[in-house]
């Protein structure tokens, strides 16, 4: 699957409520937090909503790249 835009957010969807609106909301909040423009966020979400639930999930997942949260304390 092709990315709508060549950016990802630091987000792991595992454990997120599987409701489509919840997934889109979590993605939107993280993208805003990471400085994405409204246009970039809407481009991803518009594409995600253009198919069924599985397409929505795959599209958003394709724009998520969880960073390693482990720290050497």
N, C-alpha and C positions, 0 to 999 in steps of 0.2 A: 504494500500500500504506500502510495506517495504522500509525503507530508504536504499540507496546505501551505505552510510556511516552514522555513528551515530553522526552527527554534524548538526547544523543549523546556519544560518547567521541571523543577525538582519536586516531583510528586509521585508517591506510590499509591496506586488505587486499591491495593489489597487492604481489606478492612473497611473500605468506604461503603456505605449503604448502597445497594445495587440499583436504587431508583435513578432513572435517567436524569431527573431534575437535580438530584443531590450530586451526581457525578459532574454535571455541567457546572453547578455552583462551586464545588470544590476546585475544579479546574480554573474557573473564572477568578476566584479569590487568589489562588496561587499565582496565576499569570499576572494579575494586577500587582501583587506583592513584589514580583520580579521585574516590574517595569514594562510589561508588554503594553502596547497601545490598544485602545478600544477597538480599532480597526483590525488588528492582528487577532485579538481574542474572538471578535465576531466572525472573522473568516474561518477560524477553526470550528466554532460552534455551529455556524451555518452549514458547513460541509457535514459535520457530525449529524445534524438533524435531517440531512437529505436522504437518509436511508432508514433501515430498521434499527432496533435496539442494538443488535450485534455490530452493525456498522458504526453506530454512535460510540459504542464502547471501544472498538478498534481504532477509530479516528482519534479519540481523546488519548487513549493509551499510547498511540504512535507519537504524540506530542509530549509525553511524560518520560522523564529519565531520572529516576530516583538516585540521588547522590549517596555515597557511603556515609552514614552518620556516625561511624565509630570514631572515637577520639583517643589519643594516647595521653591519658591523664596521669 
